[in-house]
Amino acid sequence: MSRYVLIIILIIISFTILGFSNKQPFSDSLPLFGKVIVVDPGHGGRDPGTIYGSLYEKDINLAISKTLEKVLASKGAIVYMIREDDSDLSSIYDKQKKRGDLYRRILFIEDKKKHTDLYLSIHINWYKNTAWSGAEVLYHAINPNNKILGEILMKNFKNDFKTKRNLKKTDLYLYRNTTVPGVLIECGFLSNPNERYLLQQESYQEKLSNTITNSVIQYFQTISIEEDG
């Protein structure tokens, strides 16, 4: 369990002791209270992801994911990280290391003990044309809520980052086999000089995390309204 769960427990106790003296509704203060979210920093260990010189996608994915973990937890979410260091989930017995790693990520997300509400897979893009830039979201239709989440994320990426990218479908192994709602988030292009610089900055990683978290909040509000309707 994430170390930030303890922080959330302390926040709840503090609110109880204070008796909500600021009159702010609990749901406004911790809009993700009780939601279980798995953050999946893409690649890791023997799998570096895309590379530019000494920069590895896996390291940037992890940095963004750790910041995202903090922001989600600050809004009340219970956050599980698929990895918290430079490692992968493959086994020494796996003939296909990459497939073994992805298979165990699916098991981690789908673990019934976690009662996962949502997963967020964090990656960095690459393209031969270095002018390509912008965050984008990919989803699989295995769960109808995936598209809802993807649309909300893309709308906010366009508003907050002026990205010209659009929501896309994916048939990659992890996403077509994970029934829990979730999406693949490509946070930018390592091949683009400007974004390559920005993606390494803590302030930019925090901005990305805030946009993702606000989108998650809007997602749960949206499906709640649809379920009530």
N, C-alpha and C positions, 0 to 999 in steps of 0.2 A: 504494500500500500504506500502511496505517496507520502512523503514527509509533510506535505502541505495539508493533509487531513487533520493533523494535530492543530495546525493554525486555524482551520475552519472551526474546530471544536471550541477553541479558545474564543474565537469571535462570537460564536453562538452564546457562550457563557457570559461574555461581556455584555451582549445585547440584553440578556435576561436580567443581569444584575442592574443595569442602567434603567431597565423598565421602558426601553424605547423612549427615553426622555425627549428625543428630537422629533417625536411624532411621525417619523418616516416609516411607512409600512415595511414589514420584514421582507416582503417579496421584492420591493424596490431596492433594498439594501443588498440583498443576496439573491438576485434573480435566478441563479443556477443552483440554489440550495437543494442538496440531495441528488442532483443529476450526476450520473457516473459517466465520465468521459475518458476514453483511451486515446492518448496521443502517441502517434507512431512516427518517430524520427526515421525517415527512410534510409536504407543502406546501413553501413556500419561494419566494423571488423574487416574481414577479407574483401568486402565489397565497398569500394570507395564512392560509388556513384559516378557522376560526371566529374571531370578534373580540368583545372586550369593551372598549369605550373605546379606549385606546391599547395594549391587550394583544392580541397576535396569537398564534394557535395555533402558527404556524410557528416562532416564536422559542422558545416553551416546549418544543416538540418537539425542537428542536435542542439545547437545554440538557440535557434529559433524556438524549438520545441520546449526547452527549459524555461524560456521566457513566457511562452504560451501557457505552460503549466502553472506558473505563478499567477498570471492574470486570470485564468479560469478559476483557480482556487480562491482568489480574492473575491470572486463573485458567488462563492458558495459551492462550486463543483467539487466532487470527489474525483481526483485525477490519477490515472494510472499511466505510467510511462512504459512503453514496450522496451525501451533501452535507455539507460542513463549514463552510458559510457560508450567507448568505441568498441562495440561488440556486435555480433549478429546472433541469430537464434538457431543456426544450423547445428547439427550433431556430427560427431566424428563418424557416425555410422551412415550418414546420408551420402548416397552415390551422387546425387545432384544437390550441391550445397545451397545454391540459390533457391531452388524449389523447397528444400527443407526449411530454410529460413522463413520463406513466405508462408509455408504451411503452419509453422509454429506461431507466426504473427496472427494468423486467422484464429488459431486455437486460443491465443491470449485474448483476443477481442471477444470471441464467442463464449468464453468461460462463463458458465451459468452462475458461478459463485459471485462474479462481479456484478451481474445484472446490468451490463453495459447499456447505456442509453444512446451513445454516440461514439464514433471514432473519427479522428482527424489524422490523415496521413500527410506528413510534411516532406516536401521534396523541392528541388531546384531544377529548373529547366536548362536546356542547351539546344542551340541550333547553329548550323554552319553560317548563316547570315547574322553577323554580329549586331545588326540594327534591330533585330527582334528583341522586344522587351515586354515586361508586364506580367503581373500575377494572373493565373488562370486556374480554373477548377474543372476536374474531370469526375464523372460519376458513372455508376452502372445501374441499370434499371431493376436489378434484383430486389431492391426495396424502393417503393414509390416515393418515400420521403427523401431519398438521396437527391432527386432532382430539385425538390423544394429547398433543401439546404444549399445545393449548388447555385441555384438562382439567387438566393439571398446573398451568398458570399460574393458572387460576381457583381451584383448590383453595388455592394459596398466597396469592393475593390475598384470599380469604375469611379465611384464618388470620391473615395479617399486617396486613390493612387493614379487616377486618370488612365488606367489601363485600357487598351483597345482590344484586349483578348476577350474571348467569349467562352461560355460554358460548352464543354465537350463531353461526349460519351467515351468510355474506355471499356475494353474487354480484357484487361490485364488480369492475371490469375488471382491476385489477392482480392480484387474488387468484385469479380464475378462470383466469388465463393464466400463472401462475407455477407450474411443476412442482416446483421446489425446495421442501422443507418450510419452512413458516413461517406466521406469523399476524399479524393486525392487533391491536395492543394499544391500547385507549383508556384512557389513564392516569388519567382522572377527567373531571369536568365543569367547563368554564370558566364555565358558567352558574350554578354553585353557589357562593355567596359564600365558604364555608369552604374548599372545594377550590380555588377560584381563588387564594386566599391561599397555601395549602399548595403548590400546583404550582409556585409561583415560588421556593420556598425550596430552597436547596441540600441541606439535610439531608433534605428529603422526596424530592427527586430521587434522592439517594443510596439512600434506603430503597427506592424503587421499583426502582432498578437492581439492588440486592442481591436483591430478591425475584425479579426477572426472571432474573437470572444463576443463582440457586439452582434455579429451575425448569428452565432450560436444562440444567444439570448432571443433574438428575433425569430429564429427557427422554432424554438420551443413554444414561444408565444403563438406562432402561426399554427402549428399542429394542434395546440391546445384548443384554439378557437375552432378548428376544423372538426376535432373530436367532439366538442360540445355541441357543434351545429348538427 
